[in-house]
Amino acid sequence: MPHSEFIHMKNFGFLQTQLPTDLFIKLKEECLDDNKLKEMRSGLSGRGIPKHFYIKECFAELKEYVLHCADEYEKKFKYIKTLNFLNKNAPLFVAPPWVNVQKRYEFLPVHNHEGILSYNICIQIPYDSEKESEGNGYASQLQFIYPMINGALNFHKFSLSKEDEGKLIMFPSSFFHVLYPFYTSKNVRLSIAGNILLEVK
């Protein structure tokens, strides 16, 4: 095809990385210690919704790692540079993170986060994802939903299992996502979530 040109549309992806072992151990210990967790109020609450608790003891160490991940994300995707803010060069601010304590049959409905970037860390996965998906292809999945240029919706799923404990997933805060319930274990699923914002002075 002479004089033809293919033009690709821009989009942004995910950063998935493994936490340092010592940080993961500290986070898991805090998540499992009821005396260290303080329940938080959330816009996502009600019957069948996991309870949320603040992470405090490990926040400072986690914050440093999260900022490193945000820097790596920006180097790869140049995401913040595309945003329509008055001061894109403002420093990044890591908001207090929280742990989702998800029991069997509980779920997080479709939602997105405030801020610039968000992250999710698997702390404890009490099931085998392959067994979960045998009866229901969506069971236990973390699924992202995003529009395509033709107006249709597309999906990206993370079928997380025990092997993914300690993994962090970073993504633009505007990405809508849903966490489906699990069915094959009576133990709780633990995950930490948080947001990164531009600091306002």
HELIX and SHEET records of a PDB file:
HELIX    1   1 THR A   21  LEU A   32  1                                  12    
HELIX    2   2 ASP A   34  LYS A   36  5                                   3    
HELIX    3   3 PHE A   59  PHE A   77  1                                  19    
HELIX    4   4 ILE A   80  THR A   82  5                                   3    
HELIX    5   5 SER A  129  GLY A  135  1                                   7    
HELIX    6   6 LYS A  162  ASP A  164  5                                   3    
SHEET    1   A 5 LEU A  15  GLN A  18  0                                        
SHEET    2   A 5 LYS A 167  PRO A 172 -1                                        
SHEET    3   A 5 LEU A 117  GLN A 124 -1                                        
SHEET    4   A 5 ARG A 189  LEU A 198 -1                                        
SHEET    5   A 5 LEU A  92  VAL A  94 -1                                        
SHEET    1   B 7 LEU A  15  GLN A  18  0                                        
SHEET    2   B 7 LYS A 167  PRO A 172 -1                                        
SHEET    3   B 7 LEU A 117  GLN A 124 -1                                        
SHEET    4   B 7 ARG A 189  LEU A 198 -1                                        
SHEET    5   B 7 TRP A  98  GLN A 102 -1                                        
SHEET    6   B 7 LYS A  51  TYR A  54 -1                                        
SHEET    7   B 7 LYS A  38  GLU A  39 -1                                        
SHEET    1   C 4 LEU A 108  HIS A 111  0                                        
SHEET    2   C 4 PHE A 176  LEU A 179 -1                                        
SHEET    3   C 4 LEU A 142  PRO A 147 -1                                        
SHEET    4   C 4 LEU A 153  PHE A 158 -1                                        
END                                                                             
